């Protein structure tokens, strides 16, 4: 998470941080997707090729498993997946831009 500029071990901490701190706050309805995202960071892939190294998103099957571990009901998974993809896509862009510096 530090690579993405987030200094937090527990996503629940982000929902209750005082407004005058430098910590970002997360709406309670997004805490679950943030927890899934944080647990999926280790699933991102770093590939090496002729053009250098590049970060790739976590595989969908791995994200689905993490959702199960977090107890996300099956009927909620599509909505959570959509939120997760926004976070993941932005993280991959950020990581690849950061790598190029």
Secondary structure, 3 states (H helix, E strand, C coil): CHHHCCCCCCHHHHHCCCCCCCCCCCCHHHHHHHHHHHHHHHHCEEEEECCEEEEECCCHHHHHHHHHHCCCCHHHHHHHHHHHHHHHHHHHHHHHHHHCC
